[in-house]
Amino acid sequence: MVAASALLRSPLLRGLMLGAVLLAGGWPSLAGTAEPPVWAPTPPVLEGAQLARLERELGGLLPQRAGVTDLYVLGVAGDASEDVFRNEVVYLRSLFEQRFGTTGRNVSLINHAGSRDEAAAAPLATYESLGYALDVLGQTLDPDEDVLLLYLTSHGLEDSSFYLQTGPDEEDYLAPEDLAQLLDEAGIGNAVIVVSACYAGGFVPALKAPNRMVVTAARHDRPSFGCGNSDSATWFGRAFLVEALNATSDFATAFEQARATVRRREREEKELPSHPQIAVGQRIGAALARWRAALQPGAAVPYPFIYAPPDAGDGEPASEPASASAEQ
């Protein structure tokens, strides 16, 4: 893995951009600051226990099978301060293991408030750990035969960057061009890339390729909804993962169903349309068709998280088993 371009990760450029978002009300903690801060990434270095945890996760990957289109799944929950992102990536793994048979081909990178205190927690999601995981996946799968599903969920900035926060004062950002570079350097071939974040549409032009499907929860100039610890899943995450992919194994069909579901909810809640986006390369369809042809989908997988408001218990949102239908 190598660093992203100097322009995209310039402290001055990033600091000015982030400062403008904060002053506009994106994150109010720095609102009113006279001068935007000079930005520098502050996540923990990938070493020691965190590196060992990531290597254990990646070491459990099964090899690809010659003549079989295997689906590998990488889930990334970017913001440790909100449960919805962690919930979706935990569910992503369960959904694909139980319904789509990907046991042994899943990797989860999760930023969550308690993740470093839990012995069985997933590795943290940082720019460095994402690049490391993609490199290993690139060495494991067959880029022509297999498919990678990369699902990223977090906040998004107005330049379409994806927010990575591992804890207080530990943050970084993944620009669309950053991710394109990491995928190319890892040698990832066929891929379905889903970015569930505000302003995520900027990932489409940066990532689209003949062997990729790129799905985003919003257009490059629109927010998406459901974060802020006010629900157990984002609106797009619930519509795409919980509802659509429990009804179909076709990712393009799931997107169309999710887009319609999100639009109905936006009308009901009188929100500005987020306009989810999709770009389908001319070669990715054949790879996905081969995968589906050998697939015998399992039963629908209930969503195990339900939001409880802060005054309903100990002051924190809670999660407890619930059926998928109860969560609609």
N, C-alpha and C positions, 0 to 999 in steps of 0.2 A: 504494500500500500504506500502511496506517495501523497504528499500534501496537495491540496487543491491549488488552483491558479492564484498567483499573488494578487491579481486584481480583485477576485471575488472575496478573498480572505484578508484584504487590506484593513488594518485596524481603523484607519481614518474613515474609509468609505463605509465600513460596517457600523462604526460608531455613529456616524451621521444618520445613516438609515434607521438604525435601531432607536436613536434618540428621537427622531421625528415620529416614529410609531408610538413611543412611550408618551411623548408630549401630547399626541393626538388622543390619548386615552387607552391605548392597547393594553399596557400594564401601568397602573397608576402610581407605582412606587417611586418613579422618578419624575412624575409630572411636576412642572414648575421649576425644574432645574434650569439654570441660566444658560449653560452650555451643554450640549450633548456629550456624553462620555466617550473617550477613546476606547473602542471596543477591542477586547482580546479574549480568545476562548479560555474558559476556566474549568473545564471538566477534569476529573481525576485521570491521571496517566494510566494507560493500560499496562499494568504490571502486578506482580505479587498475587494476592488472592483473587483479584478480579481477572487477571490473565488466566490463572489456573481454572477459574470457574468457566470462562469462555472456552478454553481448550477442552474441558470435560464435556461441555455442551456439544461442541463440534466433533469431538472424538467419538460421540455416539451415533454419528451419521452412518447410515447404511450405504454401501456402494451402489452405483447405478447398475442396472441389469441390461446387458447387451440385447438388443432386439425388443426392449420394452420401453415405452415412454413413461418414465418416472416423474412424478411431481414432487419437487422440494419446496418447502414453505419457510420463509423468513419473516417473522413478525417483529415490528419495532414500535414500542410505546415510548414516545419522546419526552413527555413532561411528568416528572415525579410528583408534582403538586396536585394532580387531578386524577381521580380514580377511573374516569371513563376510558382513558387510553390504555391503562393497565388491564381493565376489564376486557376490552376488545381483543387484545393480543392473547390473553389467557384463553378466551373463548375461541379465537382463531385456531389455536392448537387443538383444542378439544373437537371442534367442528371437523377439521380436516383429518384428524386421526380416526374419529368414530364414523364419519360419513363418507370420507373419500380415501381412507386406507393409507394415510401418509405416515403412520407410526415408523419412527426411525429415520424420517426425512424432514424433521421439523427443527427449527432454531428460533428461539425467542430472546430478544433483547428488550428488557423492561426497566424503565425508570419509575420507581415507586418509593414513597416515603419510607417504607419499612424494608425495602429490598436487601439492604446490606446487613440487616439484622436477622435475616431468615436463612437458615442453613441450606434450604433447597431452592432459594430464589434464583431467578434467571440472571444472566450477566447484564450489566448496565448497557444502555444504549448511548453510545458516544460516536463521534465521527470516526474515531480510531477503531472501536470495536465493530462498527458496521463494515468498514473496509476490510478488517481482518476476517470477519465472517464471510463476506462476499468472496474473498480470495480463496478460502477453504472450499466454499461451495463450488467455485469455478474449477477447482482441482478434482471435485468429487463427481459432478454431473457431466454428462455428455452434452456439449453445447448445441449439437445438431439434433439429438434424439430426445433429450429431456426438457423439462420446463421448470423455471423458478417462478413461484408466486412470492412477490415481495410486497408486504402490506405495512404501510407506515401510517401511524395515527398520532397527531399532536396538534399544537397550535401552528399557525402559519403567519408569516409576516407579509406585509404588502408587496414585497418584491418576490413573493412566492417561496421564500426560504422556509425550511422546516425546522421547528424549534426543538432543541435537545437540552433538557435540564435534568441533571442527575440529583440535585439537591440545592439548598440555599447557596447562592453565589457560585454555582457550578453550572455554567451554561455554554452552549455552542449552537451553531446553525448549519444546516445543510442546504446549500443552494441547489437549484435544479442542475446546473452545470457540474457541481461537485458530484452528484449522484451519477450523472452520465459518465464522468471520468472513472469513478470507482467501478461501475459495471463493466466498462470497456477494459480496464486494466485487469479485472478479475477473469476476463474471458467468458462472461455469462452470455449464453446464446439466447435461446427462446425464453421469454420472460413475460409475465403479467405483473405489472407494477401498479399498485393502488396507493394513492396518497390521499388520506382523509385529513384535511386541514383547510383552514381559511386560505383563500387566494392560491390554492394549489394548482390551478390551471396552468401556471407558468412552467410546470414540469412537463407538459405535453410537448411543446416544440423542442425542448432540450432532450427528451428521451425517445421520441417516436422513431421507429425503425421498422424495416420489413418483418423482423422476427420478434416484435414486441406488441403487446397491448398495454396501453397506458390509460388508467382511469383516475380521475380526480373528483373530489367531493364538491368542488366549486370552480368557477371560472377564475381567471387570473386576477380579476378586479372585484371579486365578490367574496364575502365571508360565508362560511358554513355554520351549522348550529348544533347545539347539544353539549358543548363543553362547559366548564365552569362549575363542576361538581353539582349540577342541578338535575342530573339524570344519571342512569347507569350505563348509557352508551350515547355516542353522538348520533345525530339524526341519520346521517349517511351510513355510519357503521351498522346501526340497527337495521336499516332498510336493506343494505347489501349483504351483510353476513347472516344476521338472524332470520330475516324474512326471505330474501331472494335465494340465497344459496342453500336454504333448507327446502326449496321448491325446485331447483334446477342445478345441474352441474355445468351449465354453459355460462361462462363469465360474461359474455356480451349480453345474453338474455338477462342475467342477474343485474347487470348495470341498468338496462332499460327499465326493469321492474323497480329498481331502487330509485332511479331518477323520477319516475312517476309518483312513487310513494313520498319522496321528499317534497316534491312540488305540491302535492295535496296538503301535506302538513304545513308547509310554508303559507299556503293560502288560508288554512284554518287559523294559523297563528299571526297572520297579517305581517309576515316577514318578507324582506326583499328576496327575490329568487336567487338561489345560489348558483344555478346553472351547472350541475355536474357535467364533466367532460369525458370523452372517450376518443382514443385514436387506435385503430386496429391495423397493424401492418399486414401486408399481403401474404406473408408466409406463416404468421403465428397461428392462423386458423387451422392449417393442416396438422400442426403439432398438437394442438388442443383436441382436435377431432380424434387423433390416434389415442390420446390419453383417455378420452371419454369412451371410445369403442371398447376398451378393455376394462372399464370401470363398472362395478356393481354398487351403486351408492347405498349407503346404509340409511337408517331411519333419521328423521329430523332430530336435531340435538337441541334440547331446551337451553335457553340462555340462563345462566345460574346467578345473575346479579340483579338486585332490585334496589332502587334508590330509596333511602330513608332520610327525610330532612333532619337537620342538626338537632332540632328540639325533640326528636322522637326517641332519643336514647342518650348516649354519652357525649353528645355534642359533635359527633363526626358522622358523615354519610356511612351507611352500613351496606353490606352485601349479604344476601341469603338466597338459598335455592328458590327458584321461581320458574314456572313454565314460560316458554317463549310467548305463548298467546297472551299471558297475563301482562307481558311487558309491552304490548303494541301501543 
